Amino acid sequence: MSSILMVIMLFFWLLLMYYSLTTIGGLWYRIRHQLPGRLEYYPSTAVLIPAHNEGVVLAQTMSAMARLHYPGKLDIYLLDDQSRDETAEIAKSFSDLFSHIHYITVPEGEPKGKSRVLNYGLSISESEYFIVYDADNQPEPDALQKLMEVAETTKNAAGAVGYVKTINSEKNYLTRMISLEFQVFQLLMQCGRWALFKLGSLAGTNMLLRRSVLEELGYYDSYALAEDAELTIRITAAGWVLPVVPESRTWEQEPEKISVFIRQRTRWLTGNLYLLEKSFRELIHWKGKTFILTIQHLLTYLIFVVLLAFSDTFFVMSLLGMELPHIAAPLLMLWFMSYIIYTAQLLSAIVIDRNVSFINVIFILIMYFTYAQLFLVLLIRSAFSYTVNRLRGTTIAWDKTTRFKQKGGR
């Protein structure tokens, strides 16, 4: 028993060291980062927007796309994947007004999901680069230009990755906590990995990619639910880099109901379980810098949740007056240090993002007890779903995130 606990403690301290170092690196990067300035030539770019029944949010999304300012050739493709609502009518109204906006019907096919739609979008478009936006996104007008300027001036860059912010953060308690989480994992940790290891991760949206790199790698894996994470591994293994550009921002809608959140994150986590399985079958996941990405996936999507369960167990045992197993370090420190590091990351994120408020600080102080605990439920749910589908030999179905009506745009 004591040897098992010692292994747990070892992983725990490694996890805390990794999170602490990337947080410090992210703060350093955000303080010192400067954009390279205008280019002499801006390569042609295609905006790809996968869409399925997006009528609730699409008008605001397309209005934001029409406002994109880009000095080079720009074409915007709304890729309609068999929508049955007013998606087509809304998209066609914009394509009628703007010559560079195109409405494209994606043929039926299997497997369902974003990867297949993006592969089709690449097959019908021509450009040196392409950028992906989800159908609820409202990028700031200069978001694409900033990504391109960094991509074109960074050695061996396959593209560049921007920042994803929450447009409905003040809707309720859940959206506020998601927004705070994104400030850590979509920005601070991204910046930290780039500062320390020159590693960036595709975020699924607001990400610019060089078309020739995708052609070289064989396009998207149509069976990957976490297509961004899977593609990140292959890009990194091929020797390309993905610089992080915090100044390039898009605003997206996050789940406003816990049921929608659980379905969305179950899909994300299931996709990362698929990626973890691939890592044990394919050697490229353990070569060079991809080793760091694979370890990060293990830490984030498996070990963190397991340690969270252990720290909760020891904390509850101490509250009940039960005797904890005796090893060199006090086990209660597992819970205490987990809480300190988790909270410190969130506080650092809102400081560097200039988003400090009394209400945000209060939410940060309680998020470890509430929001973080949801990941225990998500891991169990995702592991069960993934295991059942693997045993049956069936393809895991794509689960689209439910959109909500919102007042006005940005």
N, C-alpha and C positions, 0 to 999 in steps of 0.2 A: 504493500500500500504506500509506504513512504517513498519508494523509488518512483511510483507513478506520479505522486504529488511533486516530486522533485522535477520530473519532466515537464509537468504542467507549469511549474514556477519558471523553468527555463524558457519555455515558449512565451510565457507571460511577459517576462522581462525583455525578450527579443522584440515582441510586439510593441511594447511601450517605447523602447529605444527607436524603433522604426518610425512610429507615429511622431515622437518628439523631434527627431532629426528632420523629417519631412516638413513638420510645422515650422521649425526654425528656418529651414531652407526656403520655404514658401514666403515667409515674412521678408527675408532678405531679398528674394527675387522681386517681390512686389514693390519694395522700397526703391530698388536700384534700376528696375527695368525701364528702358526707353525705346520708343518706336524708331525704326530706321529712317523714316522719311519717305518722300514720294519717289516712285520709280520712273525711269525714262520710258519704259514700255510695260503695259499691263496686259498680260496674256488673256486670251478669250476664256470665258467661264460660263458654265451652265449651272443654274440653280435647280436642284432636283427636290421636289416636294411630294413624297408618297402620301396618298390620301385615300381613306375609306370611310364614307359616311361622316364627312367633316363639316356639314352645313352649319352647325351651331357656331363654329369659330372661323370659318374660311374667309368670310368677307374682311374681317380684321387682319387676317394673315396676308391675304393678297394685297390689301392696301399698304401694308408694311413692305411687302416685296416690291411694289411699284415705286416706293420711295427710296429703294436702295440706290446709293450713288456710287458708281463704279466707272473709272475713266476708260476702261477697255470694253471690248465687245461682250455683251451680257445677254444671255437668253434664259428665261425662267420657264420651267416645265412643271405644270401641275399633273402628277401621275395618278389618274383616277383608277383605283383598283376595285372596279365593279360596285361603285357606290349606288345606293338605292334611295338616297335622300336628295336634297337640292344642291349637292356638291357640284354636279355638272353645270347647272344653270348659273351658279355664282362664278365658277371658274371661267365659263364662256363669256360672261359679261365683262370680265377683265381682259380676256384675250381679244375681244372685239375692240376694246379701247386702247390697248397697248400692243404694238406690233412685236415687242420682244417677250410677251407673255404667251405661252402656248398651252392649250388644253389637250392632254393626251389620255386616251382610253387604254388601259393596260389589259391585254387579253387574259382570259381565265387560265389558270394553271396551278400546278402543285410544285412544291409545298406553298401554302399560303404564307404571307408575311412580307415584311419590309425588304428583306434581302432580295427576293425575287423581283420586286417592283423596282428597286434601284438598279438591278442588273438590266432590266428592260429599259429603264431610263437612259442608261449608258449606251445601249444598243441603238437608240433612235436619235441620239444627240451627237454633236461634234464640237469639241472644245479642248483646249490644252489642260484646263482644270475643271473640276466640278465641286460644288458645295452642297451639302445636304441640310435641309431644314425640315423639322417635323411640321405637320399641318396646323399646329396651334401656335407656331412661333411668330414673334414680331421682332425681327432683327433691327437694330439701330441702323440708320442710313449708311454709316461708314464702316459697318462690321466687316463686310467682305473686303473692302479696300485695305483695311488694317491687316487682315489675315494674309492677303496676297503680298503685301509689302514685306512681311516677316518671312513668308515662305520663299520668296524669290531672293532674299538676302541671307538665308541660313544654309550652310553647307549640308548637302545630302538630305535636304528637306523633302519629304513626300507630300507635304502640305502644311497645314497649321490648324491649331485647335483654339477655339474661343471660349468665352464664359457664358454659362447658361443661368439666367436669373429667373426668379419666380414672379410672374405678373399678378397673381392673386394671393400674395403672401399674407395679406391682412383679412382674408375671407373668414378664417376660423383658426382654431388652435392647431389643427393638423397642417394646414397650408403654411402657417408661420414656422412650424418645426421643420417642415420639408425645406423651406427657404433657408433656414439656418444651417441645416445639414448640407445643402448645396454649396453654401459659402465655404464650407470646409472641404468637401470631397470634390466639388466641381471646380474649385479655384485654388484654395490654399495648398491642398495635397498635390494637385496637378503642378502648381508652380514649384513646390518643393522637390518633386521628382525630377523636374526639368533642371532645376538649379544644381541638384546633387549628382544626377546620373545622365543628364541629357535624354530623359525619357518623357514622352508625352503619351497620353491615351485618348483615343477617339471618344467623344462624348455622345455620339449618336445624332447630334444636331449642332449647327454652327461649326461645322468641320469642313475644311477645304482640303481637297486631295488632287494630286497630279494624275491625270488620266493614264498616262503611260505606265505609272506604277501599278495601277489596278490591272491593266492589260498584262503586265509582267507576272503578276501574282495570281491571275485567274479569276478576277472579280470577287464578288461576295459569295460566302458560303450560304447557300439557300436554306440550309437546315439549322443555321445558328440563330437562336432567339436573341442572343446578345451579340449581334453582328458587328458592332463597333469594337467590343473587346476582342473578338476572334480575329478581326482584321488587323487590329493593333499588334497582335503577336506576330502575324506574318510579315507585316511591314517592318517591324523591328528586327526580326530574324534575317530579313533581306539586307539589312545594313542601312535602312532609311531612318530618319528621325522625324518627330512631330513636335515642333516648337509650340509653346503655350503662349497665347496672346490675351492677357486679361483685359486689355482695353477694347477688344472686339466682343460686343455683348448682344445677346438675343434674350428676349423675354418669352417665357413659355408658361402655359397653364399647368398646374399640378393638381392631383386628385383632391377633391373637396369632401369626399366621404371615405371612411375607413375601409369599406368593402372594396371600393375602386382602388384604393392604395394597396391593399393586400393582393388583389389580382395583378396589378401592375408590377409590384416588387417580386411577387412569386415568379412571374415571367422572367424578370431580370435575373433573379437568383437561379432559376432553372437553366437559363442560358449560360450562366457562369459555371454551373455544375457540368453542363455539356463541354464547356471549355476545359474544365479541370480533368474530365475524362480523356479528352484529346491530349492533354499534356502528359498523361501516363502512357500514351500510345505513340506519340510523335516526339522525336528527339529534339526538334527545333525549339521546343518550349523550354529547353534547359541549356541552350547555347548562348554565350555572350550576354547581352543585356536582356534578352528574353527570359533569362533565369530570374532576374529581378522582378519582371512582370508576373511570372508564374508564382514566385514566392509571395508577391503582393496579393494575388488572387487567393492563394491558400490562407494568408493571414486575414484578409478582409472578409471572405465569404465562408470560411470554415472555422479557422482557429479562433478568430475574434468572437464568434457566436458561442463556440464551445467554452472559451474562457469566461464569457459573460455568464453562462449557466453556472459554472463553478463558483465564480465570485458571488453570484446571487445566493447560491446554496450556503456558502460559508457565512455570508452576511446574515441570512435568516437563522442559521444555527446559532450564531453568536447572540442574536436578539432573543432567542428562546432559551438561552443559558446552557446550551448543549456544549459538550467538550469537543473542541476541534482537534483533528490529528496534529501531533507535534512533529514539526520539522524545524530546520535551522531558522527559517524566516517565518514570522507570524502570518498565518493564512488570511487573516482579516485584512492584511495589507493588500491582498489581491483586489478586494473590492474597493478599498480606499484609494489606491493608486489608479485603478481603472477610472474611477469617478473624477479624480483630479486631472488626468491627462485628457479625458473626453471633454470635460468642461473647459479646460485651458485652451484646447483647440478651437472650440466654438467662440470663446471670448476673443481670442486672437483674430479670428476671421472677421468678426463684426467691427473690430477696431481698424484693421487694415482696409476693410471695405467701406469704412465711414458710415456704419449702420448701427451705431451704439444708441440704445434707448433703454429706458427703465424696463419696459415690457419685454424687450428682447433678452435682457440680463435675467429677468425672472424666469423666462422660458428656458434659457440655457441651464439654469440651476436645477430644473426639474426634469430635463430631457433624458438624463441617464436612467431615471426611475420609470419613465413612461415611454417615450418614443424609442429609445434604444432597445427596450425589452421586446418590442414587436418583432425584432429580427430573430428571436428564438422561435416564434410562431412561424415566421417566413421560412426559416431553414427546415423545420419539420415538414411544413406543407410542400415546399419545393422538392425536398429529398424523396418524399412519398410519391409525388406525381412523377418525378423523373424515374424512380425505380420501377414503378408500375408500367410506365410506357416502355422502358427498356426491356422488361421481362416479356411484355406482349409483342415487342417488335414493332410498335406503332410510332408514327411521327408525332411529336408534341405539337399541339395546335397553337397557332398564334392567337394571342388574346389582346385585342385592341383596347387601349385606354379610353374610358368614357370621358367625353368632353362636357363642359358646362357653359351655359350662356353667361356672358359677362357684359357689363355696361361699358361701351366705348372701347377704344384702343389706347395705345400709349401716346 
